[in-house]
């Protein structure tokens, strides 16, 4: 409240001045003399962050990572990363007396004999899923809104690395309990490694400490899971955040928002409270899931036994898409000169994920190369205003989604009573055709939405009021949109097709990149082809004149609604209470 | 205007003039007041709501402690609606405590903290030209002082020596494990190495859980037995397992087999494998040739064996040929025989490596594999 603020400001006056020292001031002064915090905090303490719900997705990922650290530390206090054979004698009676690895036995101990242990295990697993899902959705948000453009390309790369490492962290994590399902996953991973030409067998033997399964894989994965990858993740998250602060957050265009400013609420107190409060929300939701929703019940799978497997073996969902590629790959294996090249495994599980992540990381550079756009961008773009960009990601998402569905081909076959062979054959074709169709549909859809925006700008919005002219023709009444909405719709760049320079300079010497420039120009033309540009001032002016003319023509019918619409209230365009009742009703 | 109006290959490199913005930026909209800004009553109510949520959170923490010490786990676990009372109680009270703090704080921010939008100027990420010039100057001065440009010998030997430090880092990983060649040569346990398994001539086929040998007369047509070599179970003489620890796990992971009895007329034996079955009983490696899952889903009418991991399907009546899925090779077959007491025994080890493919694997067609040491 304005009155209160003035009071607070008066009472706080002089609190930090040296002539009236207090305890807080003394501590702050002590710290500042040693750390120079004042200068560092001066800029950041009221740093402005813009508001939009979609900016929260990255926060979900960040906070779920903190939950992972907290619950993970708790689990390490009881978990034994050891493959030593023990006989289980804990509380879970159905496995009592069964031989299993110490890793499995200690996981059962956490689940059944440590109070809150099962809660923490389930929270850890749920938080891991939320972490990866949130990273993926955040990635999509950043891509679809063009937030990856200069100067944020490197933060995009860091984000992609976080997703890759998060996935590996997830895989190492669910391998640790050494239950039947995770052991099956590790064994498959051994098969993946062995498929690599030249080095595969060495990789497998070095990682497993000899022949599969050995007794080293769990302790080694444990080190990777609790030390190596989390360390790198923490460092990369730190870099991700620092770059966010340095670049300042992107914002949606709108009245008062430009490429040169950032409009929103200050870090202290609004974003400290909102983001801090949101941490507790994410933590709380994870706790609720951990308490109420069971996940990874290893006691139902039983300990790992290399001779056993469960039907419907599935990795965690984020590993599903390479698994799907593995399932639909034809059995192409080549034999030559005493060697075996398992292309049927190597291509889908080693090459494909690497290729996909490379494409992902290159997307910002690819786009700026094609468009020739080297400007800084701080205003976000709506997905419809970059149809080719949007379609490209939709196409990649379709590829991902189809592979993911292929990873559940056995489940689909059982649940829908379909032939697994038919599903597999269909998927082999669909993963190539589907993305192409999705690209086309998404692109045309975007362009249609652009047309709709242009329509709204030039002719106003559709009121739903049907007018009948004296001649008997019907038309829908359009009304102009508000100035701020009209401005927001036009607050976007005009597309500029890349125009290459001369292939040779005046002396006939080829300029560097001259031939590639031709390709660039072609790609750039295709990139923007059929896009609708925002109207010019003249076009807008003309449309408004036209609208006024229409309005004048319709004036005669004004106030006389069409039959049956006398009592409609179209946003107060006419007064219903004054309508005469027809026919003596 | 659209791009079609722009000649893409305009030889003059002419860029059309940018049309003026159609609508001028109207500037930040006027701030609108919230009820809590103007109405003291709603302000007080919001304040009470926030404090109430914080208070309720404290209550939940107390309940959490109560649940921790009252709900039993272990052998006599307390149940609540058929669920573990401890896990559910701890989870719900912790969740409520956290959610209430979160909701209270966000309520505070939304209702009571200032909602005046403020604007801050951005600066290009790029350093100013002066700063760049200064950095270049300093780099040049530093480079000059070190003489790194003038003394290529020092520079190159330094790069070489530091680069070579990668070698110790890599070499030290060598002892992570013995390689396949080493394991195969030293045979620290029977059947060591990717080329071999623990199966040998005359070894009994036993059931995988109980370890009892399989008599030919035990099997009906259509029966399937998950088998193991006798070596992985305690030997009868002294009751001690012949294998234990890593050796046992390795043996199990390679030597698992499926034994199936079918109508001998259904079998199309591979070249040189005419005498590998016993009265329609055939034995194949259970380890998928794709990535190594144990295969277990058998369809008796078609004699197809399906891998549950990636759905590779093998025809056990036809040398384990791949009939569907991503596997590239047939399942290795174990040559069978019968001993004097009527039990199934192996005639030899597998004649080819079992499990997933690897680079050093010398793959031969079925007819070319010979009879091993039958």
Interface residues (C-beta under 8 A of the other chain):
Chain A: X1 X2 X5 X46 X47 X48 X85 X91 X93 X112 X113 X114 X115 X116 X118 X119 X122 X123 X151 X184 X187 X188 X190 X191 X192 X194 X195 X196 X197 X198 X199 X200 X201 X202 X204 X205 X206 X207 X208 X209 X210 X211 X212 X213 X214 X215 X216 X246 X247 X248 X255 X256 X258 X259 X260 X261 X262 X263 X264 X265 X266 X269 X270 X273 X274 X276 X277 X278 X279 X280 X281 X283 X284 X285 X287 X288 X290 X291 X292 X305 X306 X307 X308 X309 X310 X311 X312 X313 X323 X326 X327 X328 X329 X330 X331 X332 X333 X335 X338 X339 X340 X341 X342 X343 X344 X345 X348 X376 X378 X409 X410 X420 X421 X424 X457 X483 X484 X486 X487 X490 X491 X494 X495 X496 X497 X499 X500 X501 X502 X521 X522 X524 X525 X528 X529 X530 X531 X532 X533 X534 X535 X536 X537 X538 X539 X540
Chain B: X1 X2 X3 X6 X8 X9 X10 X11 X13 X14 X15 X18 X19 X20 X21 X22 X23 X24 X25 X26 X27 X28 X29 X36 X37 X38 X40 X43 X68 X71 X73 X74 X75 X77 X84 X86 X87 X88 X89 X90 X91 X92 X94 X95 X96 X97 X98 X99 X100 X101 X102 X103 X104 X105 X106 X108 X109 X110 X113 X114 X115 X117 X118 X119 X120 X121 X122 X124 X125 X173 X174 X176 X177 X178 X179 X180 X183 X192 X193 X194 X208 X226 X228 X245 X246 X249 X250 X252 X253 X256 X286 X290 X291 X292 X293 X294 X295 X296 X297 X308 X309 X310 X311 X312 X322 X324 X325 X326 X327 X328 X329 X355 X356 X357 X358 X359 X360 X361 X362 X363
